[in-house]
Amino acid sequence: MNREQKALFRQAQLAGLGIVVGGVGLATQHPWLPWIGLFIFMLGLIRFFLIRALIRRSRQWEDSSRETSASQAPDSQSE
């Protein structure tokens, strides 16, 4: 598993933890625990999608910089 997959997996685990906390709160009939679980779930989802978008943008940037450097490489060798 690479770094990007690990980062996304951790955020998915955070969202799963929110589901568990919310379920426990509903089962034990605590009035505030399901709200905390919902907050943790939403935090995990938001972070998951933000990190995924960041990873995609960085890959696109790396690909474009490789293409640019590859197209400029023959010019620098001819000089």
PyRosetta script that sets phi, psi and omega in degrees:
from pyrosetta import init, pose_from_sequence

init()
pose = pose_from_sequence("MNREQKALFRQAQLAGLGIVVGGVGLATQHPWLPWIGLFIFMLGLIRFFLIRALIRRSRQWEDSSRETSASQAPDSQSE")
pose.set_psi(1, 127.5)
pose.set_omega(1, -178.9)
pose.set_phi(2, -84.9)
pose.set_psi(2, 178.3)
pose.set_omega(2, -174.8)
pose.set_phi(3, -62.4)
pose.set_psi(3, -40.5)
pose.set_omega(3, -178.6)
pose.set_phi(4, -64.5)
pose.set_psi(4, -43.5)
pose.set_omega(4, 178.9)
pose.set_phi(5, -64.4)
pose.set_psi(5, -38.6)
pose.set_omega(5, 178.1)
pose.set_phi(6, -63.7)
pose.set_psi(6, -41.7)
pose.set_omega(6, -179.8)
pose.set_phi(7, -64.3)
pose.set_psi(7, -43.5)
pose.set_omega(7, 179.2)
pose.set_phi(8, -67.7)
pose.set_psi(8, -37.3)
pose.set_omega(8, 179.8)
pose.set_phi(9, -65.0)
pose.set_psi(9, -38.8)
pose.set_omega(9, 178.5)
pose.set_phi(10, -63.7)
pose.set_psi(10, -38.6)
pose.set_omega(10, 179.6)
pose.set_phi(11, -71.1)
pose.set_psi(11, -35.6)
pose.set_omega(11, 175.3)
pose.set_phi(12, -65.7)
pose.set_psi(12, -36.1)
pose.set_omega(12, 175.7)
pose.set_phi(13, -65.1)
pose.set_psi(13, -38.3)
pose.set_omega(13, 178.0)
pose.set_phi(14, -63.0)
pose.set_psi(14, -42.2)
pose.set_omega(14, 177.5)
pose.set_phi(15, -64.4)
pose.set_psi(15, -39.9)
pose.set_omega(15, 177.0)
pose.set_phi(16, -64.4)
pose.set_psi(16, -36.9)
pose.set_omega(16, 176.7)
pose.set_phi(17, -62.9)
pose.set_psi(17, -38.0)
pose.set_omega(17, 177.2)
pose.set_phi(18, -62.2)
pose.set_psi(18, -38.8)
pose.set_omega(18, 177.2)
pose.set_phi(19, -64.2)
pose.set_psi(19, -43.1)
pose.set_omega(19, 180.0)
pose.set_phi(20, -64.2)
pose.set_psi(20, -46.0)
pose.set_omega(20, -179.9)
pose.set_phi(21, -62.3)
pose.set_psi(21, -43.3)
pose.set_omega(21, 177.9)
pose.set_phi(22, -63.3)
pose.set_psi(22, -40.8)
pose.set_omega(22, 178.1)
pose.set_phi(23, -65.4)
pose.set_psi(23, -41.3)
pose.set_omega(23, 177.1)
pose.set_phi(24, -64.5)
pose.set_psi(24, -39.8)
pose.set_omega(24, 178.9)
pose.set_phi(25, -63.5)
pose.set_psi(25, -38.5)
pose.set_omega(25, 177.2)
pose.set_phi(26, -69.6)
pose.set_psi(26, -39.0)
pose.set_omega(26, -178.3)
pose.set_phi(27, -69.0)
pose.set_psi(27, -35.2)
pose.set_omega(27, -178.4)
pose.set_phi(28, -93.2)
pose.set_psi(28, -2.2)
pose.set_omega(28, 176.5)
pose.set_phi(29, 61.1)
pose.set_psi(29, 37.9)
pose.set_omega(29, 171.1)
pose.set_phi(30, -84.2)
pose.set_psi(30, 131.0)
pose.set_omega(30, -175.5)
pose.set_phi(31, -71.7)
pose.set_psi(31, -24.0)
pose.set_omega(31, -175.1)
pose.set_phi(32, -102.0)
pose.set_psi(32, -20.5)
pose.set_omega(32, -175.1)
pose.set_phi(33, -67.2)
pose.set_psi(33, -39.5)
pose.set_omega(33, 176.0)
pose.set_phi(34, -62.3)
pose.set_psi(34, -33.2)
pose.set_omega(34, 178.3)
pose.set_phi(35, -68.6)
pose.set_psi(35, -37.6)
pose.set_omega(35, 176.3)
pose.set_phi(36, -65.9)
pose.set_psi(36, -41.5)
pose.set_omega(36, 176.9)
pose.set_phi(37, -61.8)
pose.set_psi(37, -40.8)
pose.set_omega(37, 177.3)
pose.set_phi(38, -64.1)
pose.set_psi(38, -40.4)
pose.set_omega(38, 177.6)
pose.set_phi(39, -62.9)
pose.set_psi(39, -44.8)
pose.set_omega(39, 179.6)
pose.set_phi(40, -63.9)
pose.set_psi(40, -41.6)
pose.set_omega(40, 178.9)
pose.set_phi(41, -61.3)
pose.set_psi(41, -48.0)
pose.set_omega(41, -179.4)
pose.set_phi(42, -65.3)
pose.set_psi(42, -39.4)
pose.set_omega(42, 177.4)
pose.set_phi(43, -60.5)
pose.set_psi(43, -44.7)
pose.set_omega(43, 178.7)
pose.set_phi(44, -63.5)
pose.set_psi(44, -41.9)
pose.set_omega(44, 179.4)
pose.set_phi(45, -66.0)
pose.set_psi(45, -44.4)
pose.set_omega(45, -179.6)
pose.set_phi(46, -62.6)
pose.set_psi(46, -45.7)
pose.set_omega(46, 179.6)
pose.set_phi(47, -65.2)
pose.set_psi(47, -36.7)
pose.set_omega(47, 178.0)
pose.set_phi(48, -59.2)
pose.set_psi(48, -50.1)
pose.set_omega(48, -177.1)
pose.set_phi(49, -70.2)
pose.set_psi(49, -35.1)
pose.set_omega(49, 177.5)
pose.set_phi(50, -67.2)
pose.set_psi(50, -43.1)
pose.set_omega(50, 179.2)
pose.set_phi(51, -67.1)
pose.set_psi(51, -38.9)
pose.set_omega(51, 178.2)
pose.set_phi(52, -62.8)
pose.set_psi(52, -42.2)
pose.set_omega(52, 177.8)
pose.set_phi(53, -65.2)
pose.set_psi(53, -39.8)
pose.set_omega(53, 178.2)
pose.set_phi(54, -63.3)
pose.set_psi(54, -41.5)
pose.set_omega(54, 178.7)
pose.set_phi(55, -63.7)
pose.set_psi(55, -43.9)
pose.set_omega(55, 179.2)
pose.set_phi(56, -62.8)
pose.set_psi(56, -42.7)
pose.set_omega(56, 179.2)
pose.set_phi(57, -64.5)
pose.set_psi(57, -40.3)
pose.set_omega(57, -179.8)
pose.set_phi(58, -67.6)
pose.set_psi(58, -36.0)
pose.set_omega(58, 176.5)
pose.set_phi(59, -67.1)
pose.set_psi(59, -40.6)
pose.set_omega(59, 177.4)
pose.set_phi(60, -64.2)
pose.set_psi(60, -40.1)
pose.set_omega(60, 179.2)
pose.set_phi(61, -65.1)
pose.set_psi(61, -41.8)
pose.set_omega(61, 178.3)
pose.set_phi(62, -63.8)
pose.set_psi(62, -42.4)
pose.set_omega(62, 179.6)
pose.set_phi(63, -64.4)
pose.set_psi(63, -42.2)
pose.set_omega(63, 180.0)
pose.set_phi(64, -68.9)
pose.set_psi(64, -35.5)
pose.set_omega(64, 178.3)
pose.set_phi(65, -70.9)
pose.set_psi(65, -32.7)
pose.set_omega(65, 176.2)
pose.set_phi(66, -67.3)
pose.set_psi(66, -42.2)
pose.set_omega(66, 179.0)
pose.set_phi(67, -64.0)
pose.set_psi(67, -40.6)
pose.set_omega(67, 179.7)
pose.set_phi(68, -65.6)
pose.set_psi(68, -44.6)
pose.set_omega(68, -179.5)
pose.set_phi(69, -69.2)
pose.set_psi(69, -33.6)
pose.set_omega(69, 178.4)
pose.set_phi(70, -69.3)
pose.set_psi(70, -36.1)
pose.set_omega(70, 179.3)
pose.set_phi(71, -75.0)
pose.set_psi(71, -24.5)
pose.set_omega(71, 179.8)
pose.set_phi(72, -90.8)
pose.set_psi(72, -15.8)
pose.set_omega(72, -176.3)
pose.set_phi(73, -62.3)
pose.set_psi(73, -44.5)
pose.set_omega(73, 179.7)
pose.set_phi(74, -64.5)
pose.set_psi(74, -31.5)
pose.set_omega(74, 179.5)
pose.set_phi(75, -66.0)
pose.set_psi(75, -40.7)
pose.set_omega(75, -178.3)
pose.set_phi(76, -71.8)
pose.set_psi(76, -27.3)
pose.set_omega(76, 179.3)
pose.set_phi(77, -77.6)
pose.set_psi(77, -29.1)
pose.set_omega(77, -178.0)
pose.set_phi(78, -76.0)
pose.set_psi(78, -18.1)
pose.set_omega(78, -178.7)
pose.set_phi(79, -80.2)
pose.dump_pdb("model.pdb")
